[in-house]
Amino acid sequence: MKRVLLIEDEMPIAQMLTAYLERAQYEVTWDIGEGNVLDVYLNCRPDLVLLDLMLPDNDGFEILQQVRQYGSCPVIILTARGSVPDRLQGLGQGADDYISKPFDPEEVVARVQAVLRRSVYLEDNKVIRMGHLVIDFTARTASLYDQQLVLAPRDWAVLAFMAKHPNQCFTREQLLDQVWGMDYEGGDRAVDAAIKRIRQSLQKWPASEGEILTVRGTGYMLHV
């Protein structure tokens, strides 16, 4: 059974989401967002986090950054702050989805299911090695010089997809379809943000072994 950590300070919303998620066969741990939320996350070790941005003692963006420092657990932001800058900040910091309040709980469950499906669909029983870069499709990890990279699930999926198709150029729309899914409602800036984060993680990867190139007017290519 998949475990969901719900970080939400409004009890009616938390109770409603818990009921819908449990009905969908998810185990739910609820935290109101007070105190050290990171300790709750580390003790819970969830498969996915539902995170409210506006919490009594914490900033949701800071919690997102802390989660990203410790692993690649999928994170869906739930918030009344639905402006474009807030959405871009959340996606830019590694959130996997962004749902504005008020929302339909059935849609939240559907988004949870979609994100978890995307987080595993690229699994494969093999390892791709590109010089010092190693991508393990079973463990869903990437390592450089034997040091595991901290990548958000969707960033790992982008890197893994491009690694499966080296030296091929993909448009932003193609990457959105392949990784984010046909039902994704955001814009192609999410692709640019993901590529930027991946490049930062691969700064020590020698260009002689490979690099992600921008093909002007077209998209991106993993050149090896």
Residue pairs with C-beta under 8 A, 6 or more apart in sequence:
1 25
1 26
1 27
2 25
2 26
2 27
2 47
2 48
2 116
3 26
3 27
3 28
3 29
3 44
3 45
3 46
3 47
3 48
4 21
4 26
4 27
4 28
4 29
4 46
4 47
4 48
4 49
4 50
4 112
5 29
5 31
5 40
5 41
5 44
5 46
5 48
5 49
5 50
6 14
6 17
6 18
6 21
6 28
6 29
6 30
6 31
6 50
7 31
7 32
7 33
7 37
7 40
7 49
7 50
7 51
7 52
7 55
7 60
7 63
8 14
8 17
8 30
8 32
8 33
8 50
8 52
8 78
9 32
9 33
9 34
9 52
9 54
9 55
9 56
10 52
11 32
13 78
13 101
14 30
14 32
16 105
17 28
17 50
17 105
17 108
18 28
18 30
19 105
20 105
20 106
20 108
20 109
21 28
21 108
21 109
21 112
22 28
24 109
24 112
24 113
26 112
29 40
29 44
29 46
31 37
31 40
32 55
32 56
33 52
33 55
33 56
33 57
33 58
33 63
34 55
34 56
34 57
34 58
35 57
37 55
37 58
37 63
37 66
38 63
38 66
38 67
38 70
41 49
41 66
41 67
41 70
41 73
42 70
46 73
47 73
47 74
47 116
48 73
48 74
48 75
48 76
48 112
48 115
48 116
49 67
49 73
49 74
49 75
49 76
50 76
50 78
50 108
50 112
51 60
51 63
51 64
51 75
51 76
51 77
51 78
51 95
52 60
52 77
52 78
52 79
53 59
53 60
53 61
53 77
53 78
53 79
53 81
53 86
53 90
54 60
54 79
54 80
54 81
55 63
60 77
60 79
61 89
61 90
61 93
64 75
64 77
64 90
64 93
64 94
64 95
65 93
67 73
67 75
68 75
68 93
68 94
68 150
68 152
69 150
70 150
71 150
72 140
72 150
72 151
72 152
72 153
72 155
72 156
73 153
74 96
74 115
74 116
74 119
74 152
74 153
74 154
75 94
75 95
75 96
75 152
76 95
76 96
76 97
76 98
76 99
76 108
76 111
76 112
76 115
77 90
77 95
77 97
77 98
77 99
78 99
78 101
78 103
78 108
79 86
79 98
79 99
79 100
79 101
80 100
80 101
81 100
82 98
82 100
82 101
87 98
87 186
88 189
88 193
90 98
91 98
91 186
91 189
91 190
91 193
92 193
94 152
94 154
94 155
94 197
95 152
96 115
96 118
96 119
96 152
96 153
96 154
97 111
97 114
97 115
98 186
99 107
99 108
99 111
114 181
114 183
115 153
118 153
118 154
118 157
118 179
118 180
118 181
119 140
119 153
119 157
120 140
121 157
122 137
122 140
122 157
122 160
122 161
122 164
123 137
123 138
123 140
124 137
124 138
125 137
125 138
126 137
126 138
127 134
127 135
127 136
127 137
127 138
128 134
128 135
128 137
128 163
128 164
129 135
130 163
130 166
130 209
130 210
130 224
131 205
131 206
131 208
131 209
131 210
132 144
132 145
132 205
132 206
132 209
133 142
133 143
133 144
133 202
133 205
133 209
133 210
134 142
134 143
134 144
135 141
135 142
135 159
135 160
135 163
136 142
136 143
137 160
140 153
140 156
140 160
141 148
141 149
141 156
142 148
142 149
142 151
142 156
142 159
142 160
142 201
143 149
144 201
144 202
144 204
144 205
145 204
149 201
149 202
150 201
151 159
151 197
151 198
151 201
152 194
152 197
154 179
154 180
154 194
155 194
155 197
155 198
155 201
157 179
158 175
158 179
158 191
158 194
158 195
158 198
159 198
159 222
161 175
161 178
161 179
162 170
162 212
162 220
162 221
162 222
163 222
165 222
166 210
166 222
166 223
166 224
167 221
167 222
167 223
167 224
168 221
168 222
169 215
169 218
169 219
169 220
169 221
170 178
170 219
170 220
170 221
171 218
171 219
172 188
172 191
172 192
172 219
172 220
173 188
174 219
175 191
175 219
175 220
176 184
176 188
176 190
176 191
180 186
180 190
184 190
191 220
195 212
195 214
195 220
198 212
199 212
202 211
202 212
205 211
209 224
210 222
210 223
210 224
211 222
211 223
212 220
212 221
212 222
212 223
213 220
213 221
213 222
213 223
214 220
215 221
